[in-house]
Amino acid sequence: MLVTSSVVQELSQRAKVEEAVALYALVLGLKNMTVLIGTKTEERMVGDLMGVEMVGEWSRGPGKQEWEDFMQRFREMLGEDA
């Protein structure tokens, strides 16, 4: 399961977001992807989107190099070319 992978777990810890949000951010980082999530409440949806924005801010700031490393590992895990 992707959400329990080491890359998702580590990103979650480094960016200080939930694991599902970390996975969401990684998938969006693949570009040309749309994520359909099963969030049932508006509150949860807003929280998820805020979490993705937190990852974005972290990845453009102090976590820039780590983010690139996480994305490379995620692509490799999916069998994509890095």
C-alpha positions, 0 to 999 in steps of 0.5 A: 500500500502506497500510504505505508511506504517509507517515502510517504512516511518520511515525507509526512514526518518532514513536512509535518502532514498526515500520511494521506496528505503526503501521498496526495502531494507526491501524486500531484507532484507527478504532474498531469495527474488528477486525484479523486479522493473519497473525502466525505466532508467539506472540513476534511477536504479543506484540511487535505488541501491545506496540508498539500499547500503546507507540503508545497511551501515546505518543498519550495523552501527548506525542504526543496532538495528533500522534496526532489529526493522524495519525488525521485524515490516515489517515481522509482517506486512506481516504476517511472523514469526519474 
